[in-house]
Amino acid sequence: MTAVTGLTTTGSNVYDSRVVPVETQTLPCLLVYASSETVEVETLGSARSLLRELEVVVEGVAKATSSIEDTLDLIGKEVEVAIGGGPTLSGACDDIHLTGVELLLSGESETPHGTVKMTFAAFYSTPENDPTTSR
């Protein structure tokens, strides 16, 4: 989350969950969360290493206005530049890259808003017996 905190458009409105109430005072904001992970055996033997691909989603959310698409494009650009500028996220992973972008508009809540949903693939390795320690 550090890589996307303090961006020009969203500032410090960055949340590590997809379940955050979208309210006018928190917009624009970013929601950062993992949506899935695939795991493959990278090395065989008694001390196996696992190659992991974590799907990381960064959602930029902004209040619906006449320029909502421009705002979402700007948020998307800022996030891409921030993550692309450090493709290992300061050593947190071996590599990360953008795999998809979706634009969504919603008028169903109390606060009509738009979302740019950016999906990234983050790759890292861990020992099989220690999934929290990245190699």
N, C-alpha and C positions, 0 to 999 in steps of 0.2 A: 504494500500500500504506500510505502514511502515514496516510490517512484512517481506516483500520481497525486501526491498531496502537495498543495501549494501552487497548482496550475493557475494560470491567469483567470480563466472563466469560472472554475469551480472552487478555487481556494482551498480551505481546510474542510469543506463539506464533503468528506470522504468517509464511507461507512463500509465495514467488512461484513456485510450481510445483504441478502436480497430481500429481506423482510424489514424494511424501514419505511415508516409512514412518510409518504411524499407530501410535504406541507410547503406552503408558499415560502415560509421563512428559511427553509433548508435548500431552496432551489436557487441556482442550479447545483447539482450534487453528483457525486460518483458513488456507485454501489460496486464493490469488488468482492467476488466470491468464486469458489471452485464449483464446477458443475459435474465433472466426472474425471476418472483417472483410469488409464490402461497400464498394465504392468506386464513386462516380458522378462524372461531370464536372460541376463546379459552375459554372465560367465557361469560355467558349470564347475562342480566340485563341492568340497565340503563348506567352503566359504563363498556361497553364490552371491552374485551381485545382480540387482534388479534394475532394469531401465524403466523409468516411469514417465508417462506423458500425462500431465495434468492439464485439463481444460480450465482455463481461467477466464472468467467473464468480467468485463468492466462495462457497466451501464452508466452512461451519462444521461441525466434526467434534467429537463428544463421546463419551466412554465410555458404553456401554450400561448404564443403571441403571433402576430402577423409575420414575424421573422424567425419562427421556431426552427425551420429547417436550416437556416444559416447558423443559428446558435448551436444546433446539434452537430453540424459539420465542423464548426470551430472546436467544440469539445472533443470530437473524434480526432481531429488533427493534433490537438495538444496532447492527448493520451498517446497516440501513435508516436509522436516525437519523443515523449518522455520515456516510453518503454523501449523504443528503437534505439535510443541514445545509450542504453546500457543493456545489451541483449542477454546478459547473465544476471541482471537485477542485483548487482554488487555481490555476485558469487552465490546467490540463493538458488540458482539453477545453472545448467550447462548452456542452455539456449532457450529463447522464447521468441515466438513470432506470431504475427496476426494471421488468423485463418478465416475470418469472416466478419461481416458487418451487417447489421439490420437496423432500419429506422422504423420506429413504431410511434403512432400518435394515439392518444387516449383522451376521450372526453367523458369517461364514465365515472371518474372520481370527483370529489369536491373541488379538487384542483386539477383542471385539464392540463395535461402535460405531454411532452414528447420524450422519446428515449432513443438514444443511439446505443445499440448493444454490440460491443466488440468482443470477439472470442479469440483468445490467444492459446497456443500450445506451448507449454513449458516442459522442458525435458531435463531430467536429473536422475542420478543413480543412487541407490542405497544398498547397504548390506541386507541380505534377506532377513537376518535376525535382528535388525535395528532400522525399522522403516522411518524413523525420525531423523536419522543422521545422513545427510547428503554427502556423497563422495566428490 
